[in-house]
Amino acid sequence: MLNKNQKEVEELSNSSNIIGKGTSVQGNVETFGNIRVEGKVVGDIKTKSKAAFGQSSHVEGSVLAQNAEVAGHISGTIEVTELLVLKPTASIDGDIITNKLLVESGASFNGKCKMGVKSKEIKIGKPEVPEERQALEA
């Protein structure tokens, strides 16, 4: 039986968010559910679910997601705990950290790529604290 918090997190995970073509967002975006970006985002994007970036998308910031599919342009680090798919129109200027990577013919990325990394927990609503600082605070 699910407790109240588990039900709430499950409902949040089933939500979908869209930043449409022609829309520009400045600031960080965090969500438990899926997110689709067709417009421009200047800031970091974090989701516990799937992030999809359409052909018209342009992101200037880091991306952290469980799964991601990129067909647009991203300038920043992409960290995906499961599968990252780069579509033929994808253009990445930054490092990629993922468990599994699928690069379709035509996609490009400039940066380092690290694969097969151990999954990390994606925390929403809490600032990331570097491990060194956590050790000092303990």
C-alpha positions in Angstrom: 0.0 0.0 0.0 1.3 3.4 -1.0 1.6 6.1 1.7 0.4 9.7 1.0 3.9 11.0 0.0 4.5 8.1 -2.5 1.1 8.8 -4.1 1.9 12.5 -4.4 5.3 11.8 -6.0 3.7 9.3 -8.4 1.1 11.9 -9.5 3.8 14.5 -10.0 5.9 12.1 -12.1 2.9 11.6 -14.4 2.7 15.4 -15.2 3.9 16.8 -18.5 5.4 20.2 -19.1 5.9 22.0 -22.5 8.0 25.1 -23.3 6.6 25.9 -26.7 8.2 27.1 -29.9 8.7 30.9 -29.7 8.8 30.8 -25.9 11.9 32.0 -24.0 12.5 31.2 -20.4 15.3 32.6 -18.2 15.9 30.6 -15.0 16.2 27.1 -13.8 13.4 24.6 -14.4 12.8 21.6 -12.1 10.0 19.0 -12.4 9.1 15.6 -11.3 7.4 14.9 -14.6 8.3 14.9 -18.3 9.3 18.1 -20.0 9.4 19.0 -23.7 11.3 22.0 -24.9 10.6 23.5 -28.3 11.7 27.1 -27.4 14.7 28.7 -25.7 15.8 28.1 -22.1 18.6 30.1 -20.5 19.2 28.1 -17.3 19.4 24.6 -16.0 16.8 21.9 -16.5 16.3 19.1 -14.1 13.7 16.3 -14.2 13.2 13.0 -12.5 11.5 11.7 -15.7 12.1 12.3 -19.5 13.3 15.5 -21.1 12.7 15.9 -24.9 14.3 18.7 -26.9 12.7 19.4 -30.3 14.5 20.7 -33.4 13.7 24.3 -32.6 14.9 24.0 -29.0 17.9 26.0 -27.7 19.2 25.5 -24.2 22.0 27.4 -22.6 22.6 25.5 -19.3 23.0 22.1 -17.9 20.5 19.2 -18.2 19.9 16.5 -15.6 17.3 13.8 -16.4 16.4 10.2 -16.1 16.1 9.9 -19.9 16.5 12.4 -22.6 16.0 12.8 -26.4 17.7 15.7 -28.1 16.9 17.1 -31.6 17.9 20.7 -31.0 20.9 22.6 -29.6 22.2 22.4 -26.1 25.2 24.5 -24.8 26.1 22.9 -21.4 26.6 19.6 -19.6 24.0 16.9 -20.1 23.7 14.2 -17.4 21.3 11.4 -18.0 20.9 8.5 -15.5 19.5 6.0 -18.1 19.4 6.6 -21.9 20.3 9.6 -23.9 19.3 9.7 -27.6 20.8 12.2 -30.0 18.6 12.7 -33.1 20.1 13.6 -36.5 19.5 17.3 -35.9 21.0 17.4 -32.4 23.9 19.7 -31.7 25.6 19.6 -28.3 28.4 21.9 -27.1 29.3 20.5 -23.7 30.1 17.3 -21.9 27.8 14.2 -21.8 27.5 12.0 -18.8 25.2 9.0 -19.3 24.6 5.4 -18.7 23.7 4.6 -22.3 24.0 6.7 -25.4 22.4 6.4 -28.8 23.8 8.7 -31.5 21.9 8.8 -34.8 23.7 9.7 -38.0 24.0 13.5 -38.4 24.0 14.3 -34.7 27.1 16.2 -33.4 28.6 16.9 -30.0 31.7 18.8 -29.0 32.9 17.8 -25.5 33.9 14.9 -23.4 31.6 11.9 -23.1 31.5 9.5 -20.1 29.3 6.4 -20.3 28.3 3.6 -18.0 28.3 5.8 -15.0 26.5 4.7 -11.8 23.0 6.2 -11.5 22.7 9.0 -9.2 19.6 10.2 -7.4 18.0 13.2 -9.0 16.9 15.6 -6.2 14.2 18.1 -7.0 13.7 21.2 -4.8 17.0 20.8 -2.9 20.2 22.6 -3.9 23.0 20.3 -4.9 25.7 20.2 -2.2 29.1 19.0 -3.4 30.4 15.9 -1.6 33.3 17.7 -0.1 31.0 20.3 1.5 28.7 17.5 2.8 31.8 15.9 4.5 32.7 19.2 6.1 29.2 19.8 7.4 28.9 16.3 8.9 
